Amino acid sequence: MFYSVGVDGTISLFSAEASGPGLADLAGVLCGPGRMTGFGRTAARLSAVVDEPWRAGALARECRRRGVQAQVSAAECGRPLVRTPFRVDLLSLEQRWSQGEKKVLPDGFRLDGAMLRMWALAAGSPQGNGYLLALDPEAPETHERLIRALAQLGVPAKPLRGEETLLRVTGRRRLAHVLELIGDAPAGAEPAWPSLVPVVRAV
């Protein structure tokens, strides 16, 4: 078992590497655009519509690392879609995160590095001297609680001015902590990873 060492020499027990990959990590996709769909009371699947094809590919690979096959296709809106098959072992995730047609945050939810890694892959991006995490615009009831969950993980974030569904993390120490928590970027996912060097985007 590997525990990451922080910038201050302490060991983070909440990093993505602190334990092996598991199904619970997929909750990180649900912090962003992910959705659970149940099939009666027998199985469920995870799906997420993302902004770039490489995000869908990276998420599919991370799902496979957790023993869950996922397919990449196009959603009706034309954006990339990653989706698992209906599986019995995803039913508990669906039951915790769904209330009828509505996505809810489970009672007692606690974020960890592995979940934050999945969230970053699904909906994270560096911007200037900060880092953005997108929330689900169709699940506004989850937003404040996710802000609190990030703070409990040592990652204070604030809504980006004028954007109700984007959270911004600023400060070199905080960004370094995010990197400690989520580990190295998977191949091809470098554009989603926090940077300690200010990112200048072309206009």
Salt bridges, closest charged atoms under 4 A:
ASP25 OD2 - ARG66 NE 2.90
ASP51 OD1 - ARG79 NH2 2.71
GLU52 OE1 - ARG55 NE 2.52
GLU62 OE1 - ARG65 NH1 3.27
GLU62 OE1 - ARG66 NH1 3.08
GLU62 OE1 - ARG117 NE 3.58
ASP89 OD2 - ARG87 NH2 2.62
ASP136 OD2 - ARG35 NH2 2.92
ASP136 OD2 - LYS103 NZ 2.81
GLU138 OE1 - ARG35 NH2 3.74
GLU141 OE2 - LYS102 NZ 3.88
GLU180 OE1 - HIS177 ND1 3.33
